Structures are given as C-alpha cells and as structure tokens.
Amino acid sequence: MITILFYVLIVLALAGSSYYGWRSAKSAKNRQETQEQKRLRSVLLFVNVLLFAGFLSLVITILNDVFILTGHEGLLQQGLRMLLGSGITVKSSSTSLTIFTAIINFLCIVVNIGFLLCLRVFLINLYRSDIFIAKNAKLVRWSAHLLVLGAFINNGIFTFGTGNQSYSFFNISYLLVSFVLYAVSMILTKANAIAEENEYTI
C-alpha cells in the first residue's frame, strides 16, 4: 500500500509542480529579474513542489493511520482498489502500527513541512532583497528548533524495543545542521543590529 500511495503522490506532485511552474513563468514575463533572482525562483519552485508533496503525504498518512487504527483497513483497501483498479494488490503491515508509531510518523512529516515553510519564506525574502531583517533571523532560528525536534523523532543512533515494536531516534545529521542554523541566526541577528546602527549614523 505504501508503494501505491507513493506513486499517487509522485503523480499529484508532478501535476502540481507543472501548474505552479506555468504560473510562475507567466508572471515572470511581467517583471525584470536578475540572474540571482531567476535562480532563487527555480529553487523556490522546487521547495513548493516539496511542500505540495509534504502536505499531500500528511493527508494520506493521517487517513491511512486512522483507517488502520480504527480497524477499517478492509474498507481502505476496497477504496484503493476502486480508485486504482481491481487488478491492484494492496498490502499493509497494520500489525506493526501503533498509536505511538502513528504519532511519530505525523510529527516527522509536520517537522519537514515546517522546515520547508520557513525555507520558503526565507527564499521569498531573499528574492525581494530583504536580507538584513529580523524576520530572517527568526526564520532560521525556528528552522533550527524544528531540526532539533526532528533529531529526536527520526531514525538515529539509539534504538529501544524489539521487532515491530522497536523505535530508533536521535538523528545526528539533523542535530548538526540545527547547530549550524543556530550559528547563522546569531550572525543574522548581529548583522541586523549593525545595519540598524548604520542607518541611525547616516
């Protein structure tokens, strides 16, 4: 079932990205852009595609977990067969899904979406040449907070439990990137203070 949902997710994400790309290219004709702004717009398009896929994945995950946890997995499989065709074989590992696992899956997706939202707003500010503003420092700091949370709920170096009931956590990669972002937020805060002092001096 996860494989089927993944394919559906890809198709919908491609459709959404194609539509957004068409709208973005159409609006870009009406304004003059620098080379850096064109690159930022391309990166922003990619981030929007990831956000679209993330929100879609969140909805699918919630529906899937609710159906399984409430004992209506058969109804879910029947609906997927009607949607994707009677020849599709739908498999699921409902025995390994617990409320704790469902909550962790939900939080993982929410953390990723939150990080992408912060990144999107940050890129929009850069596109508008709004660099030394307090909002950017806050966005970077919030991104670091989200990654710290992600470090404790994503697969990592520690594991407790056995078999299907095991849980892995404390992702070092997330934690290291969060430290870098904390440093960047402090640099931006100092830079904003210097920029404000220069404005007062002038």
Backbone as CSV, one residue per row, in Angstrom:
resi,resn,N_x,N_y,N_z,CA_x,CA_y,CA_z,C_x,C_y,C_z
1,MET,0.828,-1.199,0.000,0.000,0.000,0.000,0.868,1.256,0.000
2,ILE,1.984,1.201,0.735,2.877,2.349,0.777,3.415,2.659,-0.608
3,THR,3.729,1.593,-1.394,4.256,1.796,-2.746,3.225,2.464,-3.641
4,ILE,1.987,2.026,-3.558,0.920,2.608,-4.370,0.702,4.070,-4.014
5,LEU,0.637,4.355,-2.725,0.454,5.741,-2.293,1.622,6.606,-2.735
6,PHE,2.808,6.022,-2.762,3.988,6.767,-3.202,3.860,7.158,-4.668
7,TYR,3.385,6.231,-5.519,3.204,6.540,-6.938,2.134,7.607,-7.146
8,VAL,1.047,7.495,-6.399,-0.007,8.510,-6.487,0.533,9.864,-6.067
9,LEU,1.342,9.872,-5.030,1.946,11.105,-4.529,2.837,11.740,-5.587
10,ILE,3.619,10.933,-6.289,4.502,11.448,-7.336,3.697,12.092,-8.457
11,VAL,2.636,11.420,-8.901,1.818,11.951,-9.997,1.192,13.285,-9.611
12,LEU,0.616,13.353,-8.414,-0.014,14.594,-7.975,1.012,15.702,-7.772
13,ALA,2.184,15.354,-7.256,3.235,16.357,-7.067,3.717,16.902,-8.406
14,LEU,3.863,16.031,-9.403,4.279,16.484,-10.733,3.222,17.380,-11.363
15,ALA,1.950,17.015,-11.176,0.872,17.846,-11.714,0.863,19.215,-11.046
16,GLY,1.020,19.223,-9.729,1.050,20.498,-9.009,2.240,21.348,-9.385
17,SER,3.407,20.717,-9.538,4.606,21.477,-9.898,4.516,22.022,-11.314
18,SER,3.908,21.264,-12.221,3.748,21.745,-13.593,2.848,22.974,-13.638
19,TYR,1.762,22.921,-12.870,0.853,24.070,-12.822,1.539,25.287,-12.217
20,TYR,2.238,25.079,-11.110,2.920,26.210,-10.471,4.020,26.768,-11.375
21,GLY,4.747,25.874,-12.067,5.789,26.338,-12.978,5.219,27.179,-14.106
22,TRP,4.067,26.783,-14.619,3.422,27.563,-15.681,3.006,28.931,-15.169
23,ARG,2.414,28.976,-13.976,2.006,30.258,-13.396,3.212,31.141,-13.097
24,SER,4.274,30.522,-12.595,5.470,31.286,-12.248,6.134,31.865,-13.487
25,ALA,6.233,31.071,-14.547,6.837,31.559,-15.785,5.997,32.662,-16.416
26,LYS,4.685,32.531,-16.304,3.793,33.542,-16.869,3.941,34.875,-16.146
27,SER,4.023,34.827,-14.811,4.159,36.072,-14.044,5.549,36.672,-14.184
28,ALA,6.559,35.839,-14.450,7.929,36.342,-14.581,8.106,37.205,-15.826
29,LYS,7.260,37.012,-16.820,7.366,37.813,-18.034,7.038,39.279,-17.779
30,ASN,6.268,39.527,-16.728,5.815,40.890,-16.460,6.775,41.677,-15.573
31,ARG,7.922,41.097,-15.226,8.878,41.816,-14.386,10.307,41.489,-14.811
32,GLN,11.212,42.420,-14.504,12.617,42.230,-14.817,13.299,41.522,-13.650
33,GLU,14.010,40.446,-13.941,14.681,39.675,-12.909,16.176,39.622,-13.157
34,THR,16.939,39.646,-12.068,18.374,39.433,-12.182,18.639,37.933,-12.285
35,GLN,19.884,37.584,-12.594,20.240,36.175,-12.702,20.069,35.460,-11.361
36,GLU,20.421,36.157,-10.279,20.272,35.566,-8.944,18.802,35.328,-8.607
37,GLN,17.946,36.257,-9.008,16.518,36.094,-8.741,15.930,34.935,-9.531
38,LYS,16.426,34.729,-10.741,15.955,33.593,-11.532,16.339,32.278,-10.863
39,ARG,17.570,32.233,-10.323,17.995,31.014,-9.622,17.152,30.789,-8.369
40,LEU,16.916,31.874,-7.637,16.098,31.758,-6.431,14.680,31.305,-6.761
41,ARG,14.152,31.796,-7.871,12.801,31.390,-8.270,12.763,29.899,-8.603
42,SER,13.836,29.386,-9.211,13.897,27.956,-9.519,13.954,27.122,-8.240
43,VAL,14.771,27.584,-7.284,14.848,26.876,-6.002,13.509,26.949,-5.276
44,LEU,12.872,28.112,-5.350,11.569,28.289,-4.708,10.525,27.369,-5.324
45,LEU,10.599,27.177,-6.626,9.689,26.251,-7.298,9.874,24.840,-6.759
46,PHE,11.134,24.431,-6.601,11.418,23.092,-6.080,10.904,22.940,-4.652
47,VAL,11.093,23.978,-3.832,10.601,23.939,-2.450,9.078,23.843,-2.425
48,ASN,8.415,24.561,-3.327,6.951,24.491,-3.400,6.470,23.095,-3.786
49,VAL,7.210,22.447,-4.675,6.864,21.076,-5.052,6.986,20.156,-3.840
50,LEU,8.079,20.330,-3.081,8.264,19.514,-1.880,7.167,19.779,-0.854
51,LEU,6.764,21.045,-0.733,5.680,21.381,0.193,4.366,20.741,-0.237
52,PHE,4.087,20.796,-1.529,2.872,20.177,-2.054,2.871,18.683,-1.745
53,ALA,4.015,18.034,-2.004,4.125,16.605,-1.721,4.032,16.335,-0.225
54,GLY,4.595,17.231,0.584,4.555,17.055,2.029,3.149,17.130,2.591
55,PHE,2.382,18.143,2.164,1.004,18.266,2.637,0.157,17.087,2.166
56,LEU,0.386,16.667,0.923,-0.358,15.522,0.403,-0.006,14.257,1.177
57,SER,1.283,14.092,1.464,1.726,12.941,2.239,1.133,12.961,3.640
58,LEU,1.008,14.156,4.215,0.424,14.275,5.556,-1.032,13.815,5.563
59,VAL,-1.790,14.254,4.560,-3.201,13.862,4.475,-3.332,12.354,4.284
60,ILE,-2.524,11.807,3.373,-2.595,10.370,3.106,-2.194,9.566,4.338
61,THR,-1.150,10.018,5.024,-0.690,9.310,6.222,-1.750,9.317,7.314
62,ILE,-2.380,10.475,7.521,-3.425,10.570,8.548,-4.587,9.636,8.222
63,LEU,-5.055,9.675,6.966,-6.176,8.813,6.576,-5.813,7.342,6.707
64,ASN,-4.609,6.991,6.253,-4.160,5.605,6.324,-4.090,5.118,7.771
65,ASP,-3.486,5.921,8.640,-3.337,5.518,10.041,-4.684,5.441,10.752
66,VAL,-5.572,6.386,10.453,-6.891,6.372,11.092,-7.667,5.123,10.692
67,PHE,-7.636,4.776,9.401,-8.345,3.583,8.938,-7.798,2.329,9.614
68,ILE,-6.466,2.243,9.715,-5.855,1.042,10.291,-6.099,0.959,11.793
69,LEU,-5.902,2.071,12.495,-6.043,2.061,13.953,-7.486,1.835,14.400
70,THR,-8.439,2.236,13.563,-9.852,2.035,13.917,-10.401,0.705,13.407
71,GLY,-9.518,-0.110,12.809,-9.939,-1.426,12.359,-10.700,-1.436,11.055
72,HIS,-10.573,-0.383,10.246,-11.272,-0.315,8.960,-10.296,-0.451,7.790
73,GLU,-9.276,-1.266,7.992,-8.283,-1.439,6.936,-8.898,-2.053,5.682
74,GLY,-9.856,-2.966,5.866,-10.511,-3.580,4.718,-11.241,-2.561,3.870
75,LEU,-11.880,-1.593,4.518,-12.575,-0.531,3.792,-11.587,0.330,3.024
76,LEU,-10.429,0.576,3.641,-9.392,1.355,2.967,-8.877,0.625,1.735
77,GLN,-8.624,-0.668,1.864,-8.142,-1.450,0.729,-9.175,-1.496,-0.391
78,GLN,-10.443,-1.632,-0.024,-11.502,-1.653,-1.030,-11.575,-0.326,-1.774
79,GLY,-11.450,0.771,-1.044,-11.471,2.085,-1.678,-10.300,2.288,-2.613
80,LEU,-9.119,1.807,-2.217,-7.944,1.939,-3.077,-8.081,1.086,-4.335
81,ARG,-8.674,-0.096,-4.202,-8.884,-0.937,-5.383,-9.861,-0.281,-6.351
82,MET,-10.900,0.354,-5.817,-11.857,1.059,-6.670,-11.198,2.252,-7.353
83,LEU,-10.288,2.910,-6.641,-9.634,4.092,-7.181,-8.555,3.742,-8.186
84,LEU,-7.778,2.692,-7.896,-6.606,2.375,-8.710,-6.804,1.180,-9.629
85,GLY,-7.920,0.474,-9.484,-8.162,-0.662,-10.362,-8.240,-1.965,-9.587
86,SER,-9.071,-2.880,-10.066,-9.281,-4.142,-9.355,-8.073,-5.060,-9.430
87,GLY,-7.189,-4.829,-10.404,-6.012,-5.686,-10.540,-4.885,-5.318,-9.608
88,ILE,-5.058,-4.260,-8.828,-4.013,-3.803,-7.926,-4.047,-4.612,-6.632
89,THR,-2.888,-5.115,-6.236,-2.776,-5.828,-4.972,-2.347,-4.854,-3.883
90,VAL,-3.169,-4.732,-2.859,-2.893,-3.793,-1.775,-2.431,-4.566,-0.556
91,LYS,-1.225,-4.240,-0.066,-0.681,-4.895,1.109,-0.421,-3.855,2.194
92,SER,-0.511,-4.287,3.420,-0.292,-3.372,4.537,0.293,-4.133,5.710
93,SER,1.053,-3.416,6.531,1.630,-4.003,7.741,0.942,-3.395,8.953
94,SER,-0.364,-3.617,9.050,-1.143,-2.984,10.109,-0.774,-3.504,11.489
95,THR,-0.211,-4.726,11.546,0.119,-5.281,12.858,1.229,-4.494,13.540
96,SER,2.072,-3.808,12.768,3.188,-3.065,13.347,2.827,-1.621,13.656
97,LEU,1.627,-1.196,13.297,1.233,0.190,13.524,0.572,0.334,14.887
98,THR,1.146,1.200,15.698,0.573,1.522,16.995,0.265,3.016,17.030
99,ILE,-0.444,3.442,18.070,-0.743,4.872,18.208,0.546,5.673,18.326
100,PHE,1.517,5.124,19.061,2.806,5.802,19.212,3.494,5.972,17.862
101,THR,3.503,4.903,17.051,4.125,4.976,15.724,3.406,5.974,14.836
102,ALA,2.078,5.987,14.908,1.300,6.929,14.097,1.610,8.371,14.486
103,ILE,1.750,8.632,15.783,2.072,9.989,16.242,3.459,10.399,15.771
104,ILE,4.421,9.485,15.861,5.786,9.787,15.414,5.809,10.066,13.916
105,ASN,5.090,9.250,13.133,5.022,9.480,11.686,4.430,10.851,11.379
106,PHE,3.379,11.205,12.107,2.739,12.509,11.926,3.707,13.642,12.257
107,LEU,4.411,13.526,13.378,5.343,14.576,13.790,6.504,14.719,12.810
108,CYS,6.986,13.607,12.276,8.088,13.660,11.301,7.687,14.467,10.074
109,ILE,6.492,14.212,9.566,6.027,14.942,8.387,5.799,16.406,8.723
110,VAL,5.226,16.689,9.902,4.975,18.075,10.311,6.282,18.843,10.448
111,VAL,7.308,18.213,11.014,8.618,18.862,11.145,9.182,19.212,9.774
112,ASN,9.100,18.278,8.835,9.612,18.536,7.486,8.839,19.655,6.799
113,ILE,7.519,19.650,6.957,6.703,20.706,6.357,7.029,22.054,6.989
114,GLY,7.162,22.082,8.309,7.502,23.329,8.989,8.838,23.883,8.537
115,PHE,9.821,23.006,8.377,11.134,23.438,7.898,11.040,24.012,6.487
116,LEU,10.282,23.340,5.622,10.125,23.817,4.246,9.379,25.147,4.196
117,LEU,8.404,25.339,5.081,7.686,26.617,5.128,8.624,27.754,5.528
118,CYS,9.466,27.508,6.536,10.451,28.523,6.938,11.410,28.826,5.794
119,LEU,11.858,27.768,5.112,12.772,27.953,3.988,12.111,28.737,2.866
120,ARG,10.847,28.456,2.612,10.124,29.155,1.545,10.034,30.653,1.820
121,VAL,9.647,31.017,3.042,9.541,32.437,3.390,10.911,33.105,3.327
122,PHE,11.944,32.395,3.776,13.305,32.932,3.734,13.740,33.203,2.293
123,LEU,13.448,32.264,1.396,13.806,32.442,-0.016,13.035,33.598,-0.645
124,ILE,11.775,33.756,-0.271,10.984,34.880,-0.782,11.596,36.200,-0.335
125,ASN,12.048,36.266,0.921,12.702,37.481,1.407,13.989,37.765,0.638
126,LEU,14.761,36.719,0.361,15.982,36.904,-0.423,15.657,37.370,-1.836
127,TYR,14.598,36.812,-2.405,14.185,37.211,-3.750,13.832,38.694,-3.792
128,ARG,13.227,39.186,-2.714,12.850,40.599,-2.634,13.991,41.482,-2.134
129,SER,15.169,40.880,-1.947,16.359,41.588,-1.439,16.178,42.074,-0.005
130,ASP,15.292,41.422,0.746,15.126,41.722,2.172,16.012,40.762,2.962
131,ILE,17.277,41.136,3.110,18.252,40.228,3.719,18.442,40.524,5.201
132,PHE,18.822,41.752,5.514,19.124,42.103,6.900,17.868,42.598,7.615
133,ILE,16.970,41.658,7.857,15.743,41.961,8.600,15.606,40.943,9.727
134,ALA,14.912,41.355,10.778,14.776,40.486,11.953,14.017,39.204,11.630
135,LYS,13.121,39.271,10.659,12.308,38.106,10.312,13.170,36.948,9.824
136,ASN,14.229,37.255,9.080,15.097,36.190,8.576,15.797,35.454,9.712
137,ALA,16.270,36.209,10.699,16.921,35.575,11.850,15.944,34.667,12.589
138,LYS,14.693,35.110,12.732,13.680,34.296,13.401,13.370,33.036,12.600
139,LEU,13.309,33.176,11.271,13.026,32.016,10.424,14.119,30.965,10.547
140,VAL,15.372,31.410,10.531,16.491,30.469,10.663,16.474,29.814,12.040
141,ARG,16.150,30.598,13.071,16.102,30.049,14.430,14.977,29.018,14.562
142,TRP,13.822,29.318,13.985,12.717,28.361,14.030,13.051,27.093,13.250
143,SER,13.771,27.248,12.151,14.206,26.073,11.389,15.115,25.193,12.236
144,ALA,16.003,25.834,13.008,16.887,25.074,13.895,16.090,24.354,14.978
145,HIS,15.083,25.035,15.544,14.227,24.388,16.551,13.556,23.139,15.977
146,LEU,13.049,23.258,14.754,12.361,22.132,14.118,13.312,20.966,13.877
147,LEU,14.549,21.275,13.486,15.518,20.209,13.245,15.933,19.519,14.541
148,VAL,16.002,20.274,15.627,16.293,19.646,16.924,15.181,18.661,17.285
149,LEU,13.927,19.087,17.085,12.807,18.174,17.313,12.899,16.974,16.384
150,GLY,13.240,17.235,15.111,13.374,16.146,14.156,14.467,15.163,14.526
151,ALA,15.522,15.652,15.182,16.624,14.775,15.580,16.170,13.722,16.586
152,PHE,15.174,14.059,17.397,14.730,13.139,18.441,13.596,12.221,17.993
153,ILE,13.031,12.459,16.820,11.920,11.609,16.379,12.226,10.867,15.087
154,ASN,13.346,11.185,14.432,13.726,10.476,13.212,14.693,9.342,13.538
155,ASN,14.870,8.443,12.575,15.782,7.314,12.765,17.171,7.812,13.132
156,GLY,17.736,7.224,14.181,19.035,7.690,14.645,19.876,6.585,15.235
157,ILE,20.758,6.964,16.152,21.758,6.027,16.659,21.255,5.206,17.847
158,PHE,20.150,5.620,18.444,19.621,4.890,19.598,18.339,4.145,19.218
159,THR,18.191,2.962,19.774,17.008,2.144,19.497,16.531,1.490,20.785
160,PHE,15.238,1.527,21.000,14.687,0.765,22.114,13.504,-0.045,21.611
161,GLY,13.247,-1.159,22.264,12.214,-2.071,21.808,12.802,-3.145,20.913
162,THR,11.996,-4.117,20.552,12.425,-5.210,19.687,11.388,-5.466,18.610
163,GLY,11.866,-5.961,17.482,10.979,-6.348,16.394,10.172,-5.191,15.849
164,ASN,8.873,-5.464,15.623,7.988,-4.440,15.077,7.718,-3.306,16.060
165,GLN,8.002,-3.544,17.329,7.738,-2.527,18.345,8.973,-1.677,18.658
166,SER,10.041,-1.813,17.875,11.262,-1.050,18.125,11.132,0.370,17.577
167,TYR,11.889,1.273,18.166,11.865,2.675,17.750,13.276,3.227,17.777
168,SER,13.688,3.840,16.672,15.021,4.419,16.544,14.915,5.938,16.561
169,PHE,15.842,6.593,17.260,15.761,8.052,17.375,17.151,8.658,17.555
170,PHE,17.213,9.966,17.668,18.413,10.788,17.835,19.261,10.769,16.563
171,ASN,18.783,11.521,15.561,19.469,11.638,14.278,20.553,12.712,14.374
172,ILE,21.808,12.293,14.276,22.938,13.216,14.419,22.961,14.253,13.302
173,SER,22.605,13.854,12.087,22.643,14.787,10.948,21.718,15.974,11.180
174,TYR,20.504,15.689,11.634,19.559,16.769,11.944,20.139,17.704,13.001
175,LEU,20.770,17.114,14.020,21.289,17.905,15.130,22.437,18.805,14.678
176,LEU,23.335,18.275,13.853,24.467,19.072,13.381,24.001,20.243,12.520
177,VAL,23.038,19.989,11.641,22.511,21.073,10.801,21.816,22.125,11.659
178,SER,21.137,21.692,12.711,20.476,22.660,13.597,21.498,23.558,14.279
179,PHE,22.659,23.011,14.660,23.708,23.829,15.265,24.209,24.888,14.286
180,VAL,24.371,24.478,13.031,24.807,25.431,12.001,23.771,26.544,11.836
181,LEU,22.500,26.164,11.826,21.440,27.167,11.668,21.363,28.106,12.871
182,TYR,21.606,27.581,14.064,21.649,28.455,15.240,22.759,29.492,15.088
183,ALA,23.917,29.050,14.580,25.029,29.980,14.365,24.669,31.028,13.314
184,VAL,24.008,30.592,12.239,23.593,31.527,11.189,22.591,32.541,11.734
185,SER,21.676,32.088,12.582,20.687,33.011,13.153,21.357,34.062,14.026
186,MET,22.394,33.664,14.770,23.118,34.633,15.593,23.871,35.637,14.727
187,ILE,24.445,35.146,13.620,25.143,36.044,12.695,24.172,37.047,12.081
188,LEU,23.000,36.561,11.675,21.994,37.457,11.097,21.508,38.484,12.116
189,THR,21.366,38.056,13.360,20.939,38.993,14.408,21.967,40.102,14.595
190,LYS,23.253,39.724,14.638,24.316,40.727,14.765,24.352,41.633,13.543
191,ALA,24.190,41.039,12.357,24.215,41.830,11.123,23.054,42.818,11.082
192,ASN,21.890,42.390,11.555,20.738,43.295,11.600,20.992,44.462,12.539
193,ALA,21.622,44.171,13.688,21.929,45.239,14.644,22.915,46.238,14.049
194,ILE,23.920,45.729,13.327,24.905,46.619,12.691,24.246,47.458,11.608
195,ALA,23.354,46.829,10.825,22.665,47.563,9.760,21.793,48.672,10.338
196,GLU,21.130,48.400,11.460,20.304,49.433,12.094,21.163,50.573,12.634
197,GLU,22.327,50.248,13.202,23.227,51.287,13.701,23.726,52.172,12.563
198,ASN,24.024,51.547,11.426,24.490,52.320,10.270,23.404,53.257,9.758
199,GLU,22.148,52.808,9.799,21.047,53.672,9.365,20.914,54.886,10.276
200,TYR,21.050,54.661,11.584,20.958,55.777,12.528,22.132,56.738,12.347
201,THR,23.319,56.175,12.043,24.505,57.018,11.854,24.348,57.911,10.638
202,ILE,23.813,57.319,9.577,23.610,58.106,8.350,22.550,59.171,8.581
